[in-house]
Amino acid sequence: MGLIITISCRKPAEENSLLNLDVINVNISEITIITEVAFSPEEKAKGLSGRKDLHDGQGMLFYYSDSKPTAFWMKGMLFAIDIIWIGEDCTILDIDNDLSPPTSHNSELTIYSAPKLARSVLELKSGQAESLGLNIGDKVTFEAKDINKYTLCRE
């Protein structure tokens, strides 16, 4: 009779982490937010859906290579979020606070739209925009050394 022991050296994926997404720092005024970047259509469609929560100081950045009107829904979302709309000039256009997820799978989904052309969208856990002191007009920068396949907001 033989005994086989298997040892895995792989770090288990965190419950609140998406696999294979680039992680960058997004700086707004004096605040740094650690974000995963949804770049492909598949990553954007998935977004934060299915996650149970998001840690304070973390978010997801939806980046568009060309600015265009953007609309979001909360299909599959399990927690409330803040949506920060970022314009072509790399400033905050608008902030939608405390957006609740659908109450059931049969709920009609609310569509949230950008007030103007948006270059990117940052999603944070509900209440983070206020607690971090984010305001319309704040300058947003992405750290270029962390990511090289996107056109970035630079100082």
KATA-V909259 format. One line per field, one symbol per residue. ss: DSSP state (h for helix, s for strand, l for the rest). psi: psi as a letter, one per 40 degrees, with the letter a starting at -180 (. if undefined). burial: I if it has 24 or more other ideal C-beta (glycine too) atoms within 12 Angstrom, else O. Layout:
ss: ???
psi: ???
burial: ???
This chain:
ss: llllllllllllllllllllllssssssllssssssssllhhhhhhlllllllllllsssssssssssllssllllllllssssssslllsssssssssllllllllllllssllllssssssssllhhhhlllllllsssslhhhlllllllll
psi: hihhhhhhehhihidfhiieiihihhhhbehhhhiihhdiddddddbeieidihiieiahhhhhdhhihhiiifheieiiihhhhhidefihdihhifhiiidideihhhhhiidahhdihhhiiheddddefiiheihhiihddeheeihihi.
burial: OOOOOOOOOOOOOOOOOIOOIIIIIIIIOOIOIIIIIIIOOOOIOOIIIOIOOIOOOIIIIIIIOOOOOIOIIIOOIIIIIIIIIIIOOIIIIIIIIOIOIOOOOOOOOOOIOIOOOIIIIIIIIIOIIOOIOIOOOIOIIIIOOOIOOIOIIOO
